[in-house]
Amino acid sequence: MTNIVLNVGVLAGLTAVSWPVLRRLRGWPLLWATVHLCVLTAVFDTLMIGAGLYVFDPDKILGVHVWGAPLEDFAYAIAAAVFVPVLWTVLGRSRRTSSRPDGSATVGAPPAER
């Protein structure tokens, strides 16, 4: 199996599982974060590959490179930019650790007192 097949499968699976949350999130911040992470990936992966820190098996990649970084390597940046906000939303602040409007914390308070 090539890296692109694995990447597409993982991204498709994550998208399917998180679709209800993704629909509620604003698109521009996700796109903006994705673009920035992809630019950082292109720059730093190119530097690390050029320094010989790691290599890719030519049989496992498409051979398409962006500034020296293989196309498949950008799937990790896309996954981080899109699915970390999904996790942040799902795991969000719990009611136990939220603050009351008067500034007092509700940690450890019984549900009836909240």
RODRENFI-680120 format. One record per residue (C-alpha): residue in one letter; x, y, z; residue number from 1. Coordinates in pm, 1 decimal. Layout:
// RODRENFI-680120
["A",[X,Y,Z],NUM]
...
***
This chain:
// RODRENFI-680120
["M",[0.0,0.0,0.0],1]
["T",[132.3,344.2,-87.1],2]
["N",[131.2,637.9,152.0],3]
["I",[-128.7,828.2,-49.1],4]
["V",[-379.8,543.5,-21.8],5]
["L",[-326.1,527.2,353.9],6]
["N",[-352.7,905.2,389.2],7]
["V",[-672.4,929.8,186.4],8]
["G",[-825.3,642.1,382.0],9]
["V",[-741.6,796.3,718.4],10]
["L",[-861.2,1144.4,615.3],11]
["A",[-1184.6,1001.3,472.7],12]
["G",[-1247.2,800.6,788.6],13]
["L",[-1180.7,1097.9,1014.1],14]
["T",[-1406.8,1315.8,801.4],15]
["A",[-1689.9,1060.5,814.5],16]
["V",[-1665.6,1021.8,1190.1],17]
["S",[-1640.3,1393.2,1262.0],18]
["W",[-1879.0,1523.9,996.0],19]
["P",[-2152.8,1634.7,1241.0],20]
["V",[-1901.8,1851.7,1428.3],21]
["L",[-1724.2,1972.6,1112.9],22]
["R",[-2053.2,2106.1,975.2],23]
["R",[-2091.3,2333.1,1279.4],24]
["L",[-1739.9,2479.2,1262.2],25]
["R",[-1661.6,2790.9,1060.9],26]
["G",[-1480.3,2710.0,738.3],27]
["W",[-1245.2,3006.8,696.8],28]
["P",[-1049.1,2953.0,1019.9],29]
["L",[-1005.1,2584.6,931.8],30]
["L",[-888.4,2673.6,581.7],31]
["W",[-654.9,2943.4,713.7],32]
["A",[-499.4,2704.5,967.0],33]
["T",[-464.2,2436.1,699.6],34]
["V",[-284.4,2672.3,462.5],35]
["H",[-44.5,2786.0,733.9],36]
["L",[34.3,2432.6,847.8],37]
["C",[90.7,2320.6,489.6],38]
["V",[333.3,2608.4,430.4],39]
["L",[518.8,2520.5,750.3],40]
["T",[522.9,2155.2,646.5],41]
["A",[664.7,2244.1,307.0],42]
["V",[940.4,2459.1,455.1],43]
["F",[1047.9,2238.8,744.5],44]
["D",[1006.1,1903.3,570.1],45]
["T",[1221.3,2032.0,286.1],46]
["L",[1487.9,2137.4,536.0],47]
["M",[1475.3,1807.2,725.6],48]
["I",[1483.4,1597.5,408.2],49]
["G",[1769.1,1810.9,275.2],50]
["A",[1961.0,1757.9,600.5],51]
["G",[1912.2,1383.5,567.7],52]
["L",[1706.3,1345.2,885.3],53]
["Y",[1465.3,1115.0,704.8],54]
["V",[1399.9,974.0,360.4],55]
["F",[1095.0,837.8,184.8],56]
["D",[1082.5,505.9,2.2],57]
["P",[1035.2,602.4,-365.3],58]
["D",[810.2,298.9,-414.8],59]
["K",[568.0,424.7,-146.8],60]
["I",[521.4,784.1,-266.3],61]
["L",[373.0,935.6,-580.9],62]
["G",[688.0,1128.5,-661.7],63]
["V",[512.2,1466.7,-653.8],64]
["H",[706.2,1710.4,-435.0],65]
["V",[629.6,2059.1,-305.6],66]
["W",[960.2,2238.5,-236.9],67]
["G",[1119.4,1898.7,-175.4],68]
["A",[849.5,1759.6,55.0],69]
["P",[645.8,1469.8,-84.6],70]
["L",[277.8,1538.6,-141.0],71]
["E",[179.3,1262.4,100.8],72]
["D",[345.0,1441.6,390.4],73]
["F",[85.1,1718.6,379.7],74]
["A",[-192.2,1484.9,496.5],75]
["Y",[-62.3,1515.7,851.8],76]
["A",[-82.1,1894.4,841.3],77]
["I",[-434.4,1878.1,700.1],78]
["A",[-542.3,1626.9,964.5],79]
["A",[-400.0,1841.2,1244.6],80]
["A",[-553.2,2164.9,1116.1],81]
["V",[-898.4,2016.6,1068.0],82]
["F",[-936.5,1751.5,1333.1],83]
["V",[-772.4,1916.8,1635.1],84]
["P",[-1049.6,2182.8,1634.8],85]
["V",[-1302.1,1898.4,1606.5],86]
["L",[-1152.5,1731.8,1913.5],87]
["W",[-1140.3,2066.8,2090.9],88]
["T",[-1511.0,2114.3,2020.3],89]
["V",[-1611.7,1762.1,2119.6],90]
["L",[-1403.9,1750.9,2436.7],91]
["G",[-1467.4,2119.2,2509.1],92]
["R",[-1518.8,2259.1,2852.1],93]
["S",[-1705.7,2027.2,3081.7],94]
["R",[-1974.0,2157.4,3311.5],95]
["R",[-1766.4,2058.7,3614.6],96]
["T",[-1489.1,2302.0,3526.9],97]
["S",[-1691.3,2589.3,3386.5],98]
["S",[-1721.8,2917.0,3574.8],99]
["R",[-2036.3,3081.8,3697.4],100]
["P",[-2121.3,3431.2,3569.1],101]
["D",[-2015.9,3578.2,3907.8],102]
["G",[-1665.6,3430.3,3860.9],103]
["S",[-1690.9,3152.5,4118.4],104]
["A",[-1587.4,2808.1,4002.3],105]
["T",[-1820.8,2510.1,4008.1],106]
["V",[-1552.1,2242.6,4043.3],107]
["G",[-1673.3,1970.6,4274.8],108]
["A",[-2013.1,2127.5,4332.7],109]
["P",[-2306.6,1888.0,4325.2],110]
["P",[-2523.6,1909.6,4010.2],111]
["A",[-2813.7,2064.7,4202.4],112]
["E",[-2599.7,2364.6,4304.3],113]
["R",[-2486.0,2445.1,3953.2],114]
***
